[in-house]
Amino acid sequence: MSPQTVYFANPPLGRILGPAVGVDIAAAISLPDGSEHAVRIVEASADELALAAPLEPLYGDHVVVYASELGRLDGDVDRLTKNGFVMTLELGEARRRRLAAQLIWFANRDRCGLVEARRHRRFVPRTPWTRVRLPGGAEQFAQIADVSIAGVRVEAAAEVSIGDRVAFGVKTAVVGRVFNGGFVAEFEEPFAEGELSEMTLL
């Protein structure tokens, strides 16, 4: 297949064969020649990514995509689209399951209208230290940067990904954002109004 000029614009859904989630995620892509370019992931499944990209990729090119929300994703250019291309993913079974969980979180967020925790009043509790239980069952100390009835932002060395289910005591939450040195998680069952105060222990 010869290269084709593509344009940086979001294509409609349906570029991916099979069940997929429509997303809008900024990412960077590394090409075989070592160059890096800004792209956007516009549709994703556990097997493929559809990207909007100002590139002229070649069929079969091995590429690497980096996205803060999804991590590193390796694969090959499978087909061109009007506004970009679709790549097939090369994932181990555990990584594939984790990506599927991340995409389910994205789909549920949009379907259920989950709101950003910043819409609620946030504060630092009097006792900012807590233990977070990670998906594998291990526990780790973390420092609460701020908390609201809807979610919590913690500073921790824990390696988590968007969509991971974690727990603070009996309070379970889903990781919604990851940053250097910590993460933000939304409680699966928010606190009731008046139930949370600076004296609350997580």
Secondary structure, DSSP 8 states (H G I E B T S, - for coil): -------SS---S--SSSS-EEEEEEEEEE-TTS-EEEEEEEEE-SSEEEEE-S----TT-EEEEEETTTEEEEEEEEEEETTEEEEEE---HHHHHHHHHHHHHHHHHHHHT---GGGS--B--SS-EEEEE-TTS-EEEEEEEEE-SSEEEEE------TT-EEEETTEEEEEEEEETTEEEEEESS---TTT--TT---
